[in-house]
Amino acid sequence: MKTFSATPADIDKKWILIDAEGVVLGRLASIVAMRLRGKHKPSFTPHMDMGDNVIIINADKVQMTGKKRAEKKYYWHTGHPGGIKHRTAAQILEGAHPERVVTAAVKRMLPGNKLSRQVMTNLRVYAGAAHPHEAQAPVVLDVKSMNSKNTRV
C-alpha cells in the first residue's frame, strides 16, 4: 500500500465554533491547535494546511488552574536597552484585548515554522459572544463535554 499524501484538491476545510466560557486555557489551546493543524483527520499530511477554520467566542471568560491568572506573566521587549516588560494574565484578560491570551496559547502549541504561521490565519478569537461568521454556518464543538477536566468552576 502506498503512503497517502494530500493535494490541495483533497483538502476539505470546515468551520468550527468553540465557546471558551469556563474552559481551562491549556486544554482549549491543545484542542484548537490540533483542529487548526488538521491532525484529527485521517488524511493528515504534515506539509499541508489541512486544518479547519476555528472561531472562539467568550475568550475573556476562559479559566486557568492554580494561581496562573495572578502569577503567569507575558513578556515582551520594546527594542530599547532594558526594555523588557511584562503583564500578568489577569491584567490582559481584564484589559482591552483579552483574546490575546487565547491566541498566544494556541500559537505556542504549534511548531514554529512557516506552515504554523499560515495555519494561525485560520483562527478567529473574539472576547464576547458575537462574531461576524454566521454566513459560514460553523459547527459547534462542545469542548466542555469532551472531558470533565476541561472545565473549571
C-alpha positions in Angstrom: 0.0 0.0 0.0 1.3 3.4 -0.9 1.5 6.3 1.6 -1.3 8.8 1.1 -0.2 12.4 0.5 -2.9 15.0 0.3 -3.1 17.5 -2.6 -4.9 20.9 -2.5 -7.9 19.3 -4.2 -8.2 16.7 -1.3 -8.4 19.3 1.4 -11.9 19.8 2.9 -12.0 22.7 5.4 -14.9 23.1 7.8 -15.8 26.0 10.1 -15.9 25.2 13.9 -17.3 27.4 16.7 -16.0 26.9 20.2 -17.4 28.6 23.3 -14.5 29.2 25.7 -16.6 30.2 28.7 -15.5 28.2 31.7 -13.0 26.1 29.8 -9.4 25.7 31.0 -7.0 27.6 28.8 -4.3 25.0 28.1 -6.9 22.2 27.3 -8.7 24.6 25.0 -5.5 25.6 23.2 -4.5 22.0 22.8 -7.8 21.0 21.1 -7.8 24.1 18.9 -4.1 23.6 17.8 -5.0 20.0 16.8 -8.0 21.2 14.8 -6.1 24.0 13.1 -3.3 21.7 12.1 -5.7 19.0 10.8 -4.3 16.2 12.9 -7.8 15.0 13.7 -8.4 13.9 10.1 -7.4 10.5 8.8 -5.9 12.2 5.6 -3.5 14.4 7.7 -0.4 15.4 5.7 2.3 17.2 7.7 3.4 19.7 5.0 -0.1 20.9 4.0 -2.6 23.2 5.7 -5.3 20.6 6.3 -7.0 22.1 9.3 -10.3 23.7 9.9 -11.2 27.3 10.4 -11.8 27.8 14.1 -13.9 30.6 15.8 -13.5 31.0 19.5 -16.1 33.2 21.4 -16.1 34.4 25.0 -12.3 34.4 25.2 -12.5 36.8 28.1 -14.2 34.1 30.2 -11.5 31.5 29.9 -10.4 29.8 33.1 -6.9 29.0 34.4 -5.9 26.5 37.1 -4.0 27.2 40.2 -2.6 30.7 40.6 -1.9 31.2 36.9 -4.3 34.1 36.5 -2.4 36.2 39.0 1.1 34.9 38.6 1.5 33.9 34.9 3.5 36.6 33.1 3.6 37.5 29.4 6.8 39.2 28.4 7.8 41.4 25.5 10.7 43.7 24.7 10.4 47.2 23.4 13.7 47.0 21.5 15.5 49.5 23.7 18.2 48.6 26.3 16.5 47.5 29.5 13.1 47.5 27.7 11.7 44.2 28.9 8.1 44.5 30.1 5.5 42.1 31.4 1.8 41.8 32.3 0.0 39.1 34.2 -2.7 37.1 32.6 -5.3 38.8 34.8 -4.2 42.2 33.6 -4.5 41.1 29.9 -7.9 39.4 30.4 -9.3 42.5 32.2 -7.8 44.8 29.6 -8.7 46.0 26.1 -7.7 42.8 24.3 -8.4 39.6 26.4 -8.4 37.4 23.2 -4.6 37.7 23.1 -4.2 35.2 25.9 -6.0 32.5 23.9 -4.2 33.4 20.7 -0.8 33.2 22.4 -1.6 29.8 24.0 -2.7 28.3 20.7 0.3 29.8 18.8 2.7 28.3 21.3 1.2 24.9 20.8 2.0 24.9 17.1 5.5 24.3 15.7 7.5 27.5 14.9 7.6 27.4 11.1 6.1 28.9 8.1 3.2 26.5 8.0 2.1 27.2 11.5 2.1 31.0 10.8 -0.2 30.2 7.8 -2.3 28.0 10.0 -2.8 30.7 12.5 -4.7 32.8 9.9 -7.5 30.2 10.2 -8.1 31.1 13.9 -10.5 33.9 14.9 -10.8 34.8 18.5 -13.5 37.1 19.9 -13.8 38.4 23.5 -17.6 38.5 23.5 -20.3 36.1 22.3 -20.8 37.9 19.0 -18.9 37.0 15.8 -19.3 38.0 12.1 -19.1 34.5 10.7 -22.7 33.4 10.7 -22.7 33.1 6.9 -20.1 30.3 7.1 -22.6 28.2 9.2 -20.0 27.0 11.8 -20.5 23.6 13.5 -20.4 24.0 17.3 -17.7 21.9 19.1 -18.6 21.4 22.8 -15.2 21.3 24.5 -16.7 21.2 27.9 -18.4 17.9 27.4 -15.3 16.2 25.9 -13.7 15.7 29.4 -14.7 16.7 32.9 -11.2 18.3 33.4 -11.8 20.7 30.6 -14.0 23.0 32.8 -13.2 24.9 36.0 -15.8 26.3 38.3 
